[in-house]
Amino acid sequence: MMLNIIKPCAIRATIRRTGYVNKRFFMSFSYQTPRTLFRSCNNNNAYHQSKYIRSFNTGVKKTKQLSLPSRALGFLNRPAIRYTIRIGRMGFLIVGIAGAAYAYGQMELLNDPEGHQSAMFYATVCQEGLTKHFVSFWDSDNLKGLAFHMDVSAYCYEIDYKNPGKYLRKQINEKASIWQCSLKAQKVFKRVKSGALSLFEDRVKDLEKKLSETPLSDTFDRSSLMEELNDAKVKRNSLRKPWNLVMLSNRSPNAFVHGFLPQKIFIHDSAMYYFAQNEDELALLLGHELTHYLENHSRDQVKLTFMTKGIVMVLLSLIDPTGGVSGFALELFLPYIDNFITAANSREHEHEADRIGLEIVARSCYNPTKAMKLFTNMKNFEIQYKSTTANLTTKATLNMLNSHPLSVEREKDAEIRAEEVGSLYMKNCSEIRKKAWGSLFK
């Protein structure tokens, strides 16, 4: 009768009251094992089952004691702890390698800075063998005067691919495209640099005013303002120095600045044929590239690339190679995630360069409404010469992996921005004209 009345959960109640199970009481349920009895109770019984290990022969309570190394190994074997250790280990490894590479690069650069600049310049103008001739000049040079002293009407430099780093000066016709484009670019860039200088002078004044109004107790805001102010002063001072323009004879329309070659702007002569067909459009092209340097876009891109590469390496270290198809697919597509992030950041830089470039155009007394036609020319070029981008609407998804926004998007943004800087153009242009007329009648 006892077997039919008393349920297995009575053993749990006995444990709670006395702390142990009597041998005689347990033997009355000898047809069941202790594991079966404990499982028949509710889930709370698992706590008592794991806390105590009973000796039913003696009725004495015993506690299982693990050694310190065993407990430490059990703790470290938890999945969360294992993944945390992997992340930390890979992070320290990445930082160590990057620090060593940075120190080595610094030493190599300081040993021969001019040699590194020359080698970088040569690699840039070669364009992987696509460029053969170029004209290099400073914005303060008198190109026609230099040609006159050389007893030529016009000149350029020819890249000697047989002797890397060597250039041959060559006489050309004064009506040659590369020479005419150089004269035009030099003329426009002088005013564009002047507009950029006025922008950064105003920025320095605004930052100095904000810094003076910030209380001394707010150390975080003051330190960030000081850093921003110092950077603005560096860029302002660079605009007061001569800049080097390099006109490349290349059929692919492009213009760019190089992060390792400061105060230099590289322009393909075909860009002035397809994109910048008048001075206003050329002013926007030069202002756009000048903004990339002034806003440290190359430096920010390098930082982001380092961070994303590091994150990808950490994630790859967490993937189990025996994880099946899902692990293999994740390992395969992680590098594309890196490209997606850097491309999105690059497109944001391009939009910022467009916005600030239009402001520089207005400060330079060039018409921003006429200048924005630059993006219309780019759009027409994409439609005419690149069949893969003919249908711009259906290709919008593919644009996510491109480093530049679609010209259609840039054209729409430029229309809005041109209206915003229109008043600035009228103000600066009237002041410049007054100064010009005043100088004529002195």
C-alpha positions as CSV (number, residue, x, y, z in Angstrom):
1,M,0.0,0.0,0.0
2,M,2.9,2.3,0.8
3,L,4.2,2.0,-2.7
4,N,0.9,3.1,-4.1
5,I,0.4,6.1,-1.8
6,I,3.8,7.7,-1.4
7,K,5.0,9.4,-4.6
8,P,8.6,9.8,-5.6
9,C,8.5,13.6,-4.8
10,A,8.3,12.6,-1.1
11,I,12.0,11.9,-1.3
12,R,12.6,15.5,-2.2
13,A,10.5,16.7,0.8
14,T,12.5,14.4,3.1
15,I,15.8,15.9,1.8
16,R,14.5,19.4,2.5
17,R,13.6,18.5,6.1
18,T,16.5,16.3,7.2
19,G,19.2,16.9,4.7
20,Y,19.6,13.2,3.8
21,V,17.7,10.1,2.8
22,N,17.5,7.2,5.2
23,K,18.6,3.9,3.9
24,R,15.4,2.1,5.0
25,F,13.2,4.8,3.5
26,F,15.1,4.6,0.2
27,M,15.0,0.8,0.1
28,S,11.2,0.8,0.1
29,F,11.5,2.4,-3.4
30,S,14.3,0.0,-4.5
31,Y,12.4,-0.7,-7.7
32,Q,13.4,2.8,-8.9
33,T,16.8,4.3,-9.3
34,P,17.6,7.6,-7.6
35,R,18.0,9.3,-11.0
36,T,14.4,8.2,-12.0
37,L,13.0,9.5,-8.7
38,F,14.6,12.9,-9.0
39,R,13.5,13.3,-12.6
40,S,9.9,12.6,-11.6
41,C,9.8,15.8,-9.5
42,N,9.5,19.3,-10.9
43,N,12.4,21.3,-12.2
44,N,13.3,22.8,-8.9
45,N,14.5,19.4,-7.8
46,A,17.5,19.8,-10.1
47,Y,19.0,22.3,-7.7
48,H,19.0,19.8,-4.8
49,Q,20.2,17.1,-7.1
50,S,23.3,19.1,-8.2
51,K,24.0,20.6,-4.8
52,Y,24.2,17.4,-2.8
53,I,25.5,14.0,-3.5
54,R,24.0,11.5,-1.1
55,S,25.3,8.4,0.4
56,F,22.2,6.3,1.0
57,N,24.1,3.5,2.7
58,T,25.2,5.8,5.6
59,G,22.7,8.6,5.4
60,V,25.6,11.1,5.6
61,K,25.6,14.3,3.4
62,K,28.7,14.8,1.2
63,T,29.7,17.7,-1.0
64,K,31.8,17.2,-4.2
65,Q,35.0,19.3,-4.0
66,L,36.8,20.1,-7.3
67,S,40.4,21.1,-7.4
68,L,41.4,24.7,-8.3
69,P,42.9,23.8,-11.7
70,S,39.8,21.8,-12.6
71,R,37.5,24.7,-11.7
72,A,39.7,27.1,-13.6
73,L,39.6,24.9,-16.7
74,G,35.9,24.5,-16.4
75,F,35.5,28.3,-16.3
76,L,37.8,28.9,-19.3
77,N,36.0,26.2,-21.3
78,R,32.7,28.2,-21.3
79,P,31.9,29.3,-24.9
80,A,31.6,33.0,-23.9
81,I,35.0,33.0,-22.2
82,R,36.6,31.1,-25.1
83,Y,35.3,33.6,-27.7
84,T,36.3,36.6,-25.5
85,I,39.9,35.2,-25.2
86,R,40.0,34.7,-29.0
87,I,38.9,38.3,-29.7
88,G,41.4,39.7,-27.2
89,R,44.2,37.6,-28.5
90,M,43.6,38.5,-32.1
91,G,43.1,42.2,-31.2
92,F,46.5,42.4,-29.4
93,L,48.1,40.6,-32.4
94,I,46.7,43.0,-34.9
95,V,47.7,46.1,-32.9
96,G,51.2,44.7,-32.3
97,I,51.7,44.0,-36.0
98,A,50.3,47.4,-37.1
99,G,52.5,49.2,-34.5
100,A,55.6,47.4,-35.7
101,A,54.7,48.2,-39.4
102,Y,54.1,51.8,-38.6
103,A,57.4,52.2,-36.7
104,Y,59.2,50.6,-39.6
105,G,57.5,52.8,-42.2
106,Q,58.3,55.9,-40.1
107,M,62.0,55.0,-40.0
108,E,62.2,54.2,-43.7
109,L,60.5,57.5,-44.5
110,L,62.7,59.6,-42.3
111,N,65.8,58.0,-43.7
112,D,65.1,59.3,-47.2
113,P,61.9,61.5,-47.4
114,E,62.8,63.0,-50.8
115,G,63.5,59.6,-52.3
116,H,60.2,58.2,-51.1
117,Q,58.3,61.3,-52.4
118,S,60.1,60.9,-55.8
119,A,59.2,57.2,-56.0
120,M,55.6,57.8,-55.1
121,F,55.4,60.7,-57.6
122,Y,56.8,58.5,-60.4
123,A,54.3,55.6,-59.6
124,T,51.5,58.1,-59.6
125,V,52.2,59.8,-62.9
126,C,52.8,56.5,-64.7
127,Q,49.3,55.3,-64.0
128,E,50.3,51.7,-64.6
129,G,51.8,52.6,-68.0
130,L,48.7,54.5,-69.2
131,T,50.4,57.9,-69.1
132,K,53.3,58.9,-71.3
133,H,53.5,62.7,-71.1
134,F,52.7,65.2,-68.3
135,V,53.3,68.8,-67.4
136,S,54.2,69.6,-63.8
137,F,54.0,73.2,-62.6
138,W,53.4,75.4,-59.5
139,D,50.4,77.6,-59.3
140,S,52.7,80.6,-58.9
141,D,54.7,79.8,-62.0
142,N,54.6,81.7,-65.3
143,L,54.3,78.8,-67.7
144,K,54.8,80.9,-70.8
145,G,57.8,82.6,-69.2
146,L,59.3,79.2,-68.4
147,A,58.8,78.0,-71.9
148,F,60.4,81.3,-73.2
149,H,63.5,80.8,-71.1
150,M,63.8,77.3,-72.5
151,D,63.6,78.7,-76.1
152,V,60.5,76.7,-76.8
153,S,56.8,77.7,-77.2
154,A,55.6,74.9,-75.1
155,Y,57.0,71.8,-73.3
156,C,56.1,68.7,-71.4
157,Y,57.9,65.8,-69.8
158,E,58.0,62.3,-71.2
159,I,58.2,59.3,-68.9
160,D,61.3,57.1,-69.5
161,Y,60.0,53.6,-68.7
162,K,63.4,52.1,-69.4
163,N,64.9,54.2,-66.6
164,P,62.4,54.3,-63.7
165,G,62.3,57.7,-62.1
166,K,63.7,59.6,-65.1
167,Y,61.8,62.1,-67.2
168,L,62.8,63.6,-70.6
169,R,61.8,67.2,-71.3
170,K,60.2,67.5,-74.7
171,Q,59.1,70.4,-76.9
172,I,55.5,70.4,-78.0
173,N,53.2,72.6,-80.0
174,E,51.7,75.4,-78.0
175,K,48.2,74.4,-79.2
176,A,48.7,70.8,-77.8
177,S,45.8,69.8,-75.5
178,I,48.0,69.1,-72.5
179,W,49.6,72.6,-72.7
180,Q,46.4,74.4,-73.2
181,C,44.7,72.5,-70.3
182,S,47.7,73.3,-68.1
183,L,47.4,77.1,-68.8
184,K,43.6,77.0,-68.1
185,A,44.0,74.9,-64.9
186,Q,46.6,77.2,-63.5
187,K,44.5,80.3,-64.1
188,V,41.4,78.8,-62.4
189,F,43.2,77.2,-59.5
190,K,44.6,80.6,-58.3
191,R,41.1,81.8,-57.6
192,V,39.9,78.5,-56.3
193,K,42.8,78.4,-53.8
194,S,42.0,81.9,-52.7
195,G,38.3,80.9,-52.1
196,A,39.4,77.9,-50.1
197,L,41.8,80.1,-48.0
198,S,38.9,82.5,-47.2
199,L,36.8,79.5,-46.1
200,F,39.5,78.2,-43.7
201,E,40.2,81.7,-42.4
202,D,36.6,81.9,-41.4
203,R,36.7,78.4,-39.9
204,V,39.7,79.3,-37.8
205,K,37.9,82.4,-36.5
206,D,34.7,80.5,-35.7
207,L,36.7,77.8,-33.8
208,E,38.7,80.3,-31.8
209,K,35.4,82.0,-30.8
210,K,33.9,78.7,-29.8
211,L,37.0,77.8,-27.8
212,S,36.9,81.1,-25.9
213,E,33.2,80.7,-25.0
214,T,33.7,77.1,-23.8
215,P,34.2,76.9,-20.0
216,L,37.5,75.6,-18.7
217,S,35.7,72.9,-16.7
218,D,34.5,71.3,-19.9
219,T,37.8,69.6,-20.7
220,F,36.4,67.1,-23.3
221,D,34.8,69.8,-25.5
222,R,37.9,72.0,-25.2
223,S,40.3,69.2,-26.2
224,S,38.2,68.4,-29.3
225,L,37.9,72.0,-30.2
226,M,41.7,72.5,-29.8
227,E,42.4,69.5,-32.0
228,E,40.0,70.8,-34.7
229,L,41.5,74.3,-34.5
230,N,45.0,73.0,-34.9
231,D,44.1,71.0,-37.9
232,A,42.3,74.0,-39.5
233,K,45.4,76.1,-38.9
234,V,47.6,73.5,-40.6
235,K,45.3,73.5,-43.7
236,R,45.0,77.3,-43.7
237,N,48.8,77.6,-43.7
238,S,49.1,75.0,-46.5
239,L,46.8,77.1,-48.6
240,R,49.2,80.0,-48.2
241,K,52.0,78.0,-49.8
242,P,52.5,77.2,-53.5
243,W,50.7,74.1,-54.8
244,N,51.9,71.7,-57.5
245,L,49.5,70.9,-60.4
246,V,50.3,67.9,-62.6
247,M,48.5,67.6,-65.9
248,L,48.6,64.0,-67.2
249,S,48.0,63.0,-70.8
250,N,45.5,60.2,-70.2
251,R,42.4,59.2,-72.1
252,S,40.5,58.2,-68.9
253,P,38.9,61.4,-67.5
254,N,39.8,61.8,-63.8
255,A,41.3,64.1,-61.2
256,F,42.6,63.2,-57.8
257,V,44.8,64.0,-54.8
258,H,47.2,61.6,-53.2
259,G,47.4,61.1,-49.4
260,F,51.2,60.6,-49.5
261,L,51.8,63.6,-51.8
262,P,50.5,66.7,-50.0
263,Q,49.8,69.9,-51.8
264,K,49.6,68.3,-55.2
265,I,46.6,67.8,-57.6
266,F,46.7,65.4,-60.5
267,I,44.4,66.1,-63.5
268,H,43.9,64.1,-66.7
269,D,43.6,66.3,-69.7
270,S,40.6,64.2,-70.9
271,A,38.7,65.3,-67.7
272,M,38.8,68.9,-69.1
273,Y,37.5,67.7,-72.4
274,Y,34.6,65.5,-71.2
275,F,33.7,67.0,-67.8
276,A,35.0,70.5,-67.2
277,Q,34.3,72.3,-70.4
278,N,34.4,75.8,-69.0
279,E,36.0,77.7,-66.2
280,D,33.1,77.4,-63.8
281,E,33.0,73.6,-64.2
282,L,36.8,73.4,-63.8
283,A,36.6,75.5,-60.7
284,L,34.2,72.9,-59.1
285,L,36.4,70.0,-60.3
286,L,39.5,71.6,-58.6
287,G,37.5,72.7,-55.5
288,H,36.2,69.1,-55.1
289,E,39.7,67.7,-55.2
290,L,41.1,70.4,-53.0
291,T,38.4,69.5,-50.4
292,H,39.5,65.9,-50.3
293,Y,42.9,67.1,-49.0
294,L,41.6,69.9,-46.7
295,E,39.1,67.5,-45.0
296,N,41.6,64.7,-44.5
297,H,39.5,62.2,-46.5
298,S,42.6,60.1,-47.4
299,R,43.6,59.8,-43.8
300,D,40.1,58.9,-42.6
301,Q,39.9,56.3,-45.3
302,V,43.1,54.7,-44.2
303,K,41.9,54.6,-40.6
304,L,38.6,53.0,-41.6
305,T,40.3,50.4,-43.7
306,F,42.6,49.5,-40.8
307,M,39.6,49.1,-38.5
308,T,37.5,47.1,-40.9
309,K,40.4,44.8,-41.8
310,G,41.0,44.2,-38.1
311,I,37.3,43.4,-37.4
312,V,37.2,41.0,-40.3
313,M,40.3,39.2,-39.0
314,V,38.7,39.0,-35.5
315,L,35.5,37.5,-37.0
316,L,37.4,35.0,-39.1
317,S,39.2,33.8,-35.9
318,L,35.8,33.0,-34.3
319,I,34.6,30.9,-37.2
320,D,34.8,27.2,-36.7
321,P,36.3,25.6,-39.9
322,T,34.2,22.5,-39.2
323,G,31.0,24.5,-38.9
324,G,29.6,23.3,-42.2
325,V,28.2,25.3,-45.0
326,S,27.1,28.3,-42.9
327,G,30.6,28.8,-41.5
328,F,32.2,28.5,-44.9
329,A,29.7,31.0,-46.4
330,L,30.4,33.5,-43.6
331,E,34.1,33.2,-44.1
332,L,33.6,33.7,-47.9
333,F,31.5,36.9,-47.7
334,L,33.3,38.7,-44.8
335,P,35.8,40.4,-47.1
336,Y,32.9,41.8,-49.1
337,I,31.5,43.3,-46.0
338,D,34.7,45.1,-45.6
339,N,34.5,46.5,-49.1
340,F,30.9,47.5,-48.5
341,I,31.8,49.6,-45.5
342,T,34.8,51.4,-47.0
343,A,32.8,52.1,-50.3
344,A,29.9,53.6,-48.3
345,N,32.4,55.8,-46.4
346,S,34.1,56.8,-49.7
347,R,30.7,57.9,-51.2
348,E,30.0,60.0,-48.1
349,H,33.4,61.7,-48.7
350,E,32.5,62.4,-52.3
351,H,29.2,64.1,-51.2
352,E,31.0,66.2,-48.7
353,A,33.6,67.2,-51.3
354,D,30.8,68.2,-53.6
355,R,29.1,70.4,-51.0
356,I,32.2,72.2,-49.8
357,G,33.5,72.4,-53.4
358,L,30.5,74.4,-54.4
359,E,31.0,76.7,-51.5
360,I,34.7,77.2,-52.6
361,V,33.4,77.9,-56.1
362,A,31.1,80.6,-54.8
363,R,33.8,82.2,-52.7
364,S,36.1,82.2,-55.8
365,C,33.5,84.3,-57.7
366,Y,32.6,81.4,-60.1
367,N,28.9,80.8,-60.7
368,P,27.8,77.7,-58.8
369,T,24.7,77.2,-61.0
370,K,26.9,77.0,-64.1
371,A,29.5,74.9,-62.2
372,M,27.1,72.1,-61.3
373,K,26.8,71.3,-65.0
374,L,30.0,69.3,-64.3
375,F,27.8,66.5,-62.9
376,T,25.5,66.6,-66.0
377,N,28.6,66.1,-68.2
378,M,29.6,63.2,-66.0
379,K,26.2,61.6,-66.3
380,N,26.2,62.0,-70.1
381,F,29.7,60.4,-70.2
382,E,28.5,57.4,-68.2
383,I,25.5,56.9,-70.5
384,Q,27.5,57.3,-73.7
385,Y,30.7,55.5,-72.9
386,K,29.8,53.0,-70.2
387,S,27.1,50.6,-71.3
388,T,27.0,48.9,-67.9
389,T,25.6,52.1,-66.4
390,A,23.2,53.0,-69.2
391,N,20.2,52.1,-67.1
392,L,21.0,54.1,-64.0
393,T,17.8,53.2,-62.2
394,T,18.4,49.4,-62.3
395,K,22.1,49.8,-61.5
396,A,21.4,51.7,-58.2
397,T,21.9,48.5,-56.2
398,L,25.3,47.9,-57.8
399,N,26.2,51.4,-56.8
400,M,26.4,50.3,-53.2
401,L,29.8,48.8,-53.8
402,N,31.1,51.7,-55.9
403,S,33.4,54.3,-54.3
404,H,31.7,57.2,-56.0
405,P,28.0,58.1,-56.0
406,L,26.0,58.0,-59.2
407,S,26.2,61.2,-61.2
408,V,22.4,61.5,-61.1
409,E,22.5,61.7,-57.3
410,R,25.3,64.2,-57.3
411,E,23.5,66.4,-59.8
412,K,20.4,66.5,-57.6
413,D,22.4,67.3,-54.5
414,A,24.3,70.0,-56.4
415,E,21.1,71.7,-57.4
416,I,20.0,72.1,-53.8
417,R,23.5,73.2,-52.7
418,A,23.8,75.7,-55.5
419,E,20.7,77.5,-54.3
420,E,22.1,77.6,-50.7
421,V,25.5,79.2,-51.8
422,G,23.9,81.5,-54.3
423,S,23.9,84.5,-51.9
424,L,27.5,83.8,-50.9
425,Y,28.4,83.9,-54.6
426,M,26.7,87.3,-55.1
427,K,28.4,88.7,-52.0
428,N,31.9,87.6,-52.7
429,C,31.7,88.3,-56.4
430,S,30.6,91.9,-55.8
431,E,33.4,92.4,-53.4
432,I,36.0,91.0,-55.8
433,R,34.7,93.1,-58.6
434,K,34.9,96.3,-56.4
435,K,38.5,95.5,-55.5
436,A,39.4,94.8,-59.2
437,W,37.8,98.1,-60.4
438,G,39.3,100.0,-57.5
439,S,42.8,98.8,-58.4
440,L,42.3,99.9,-62.0
441,F,41.7,103.6,-61.0
442,K,44.4,103.9,-58.4
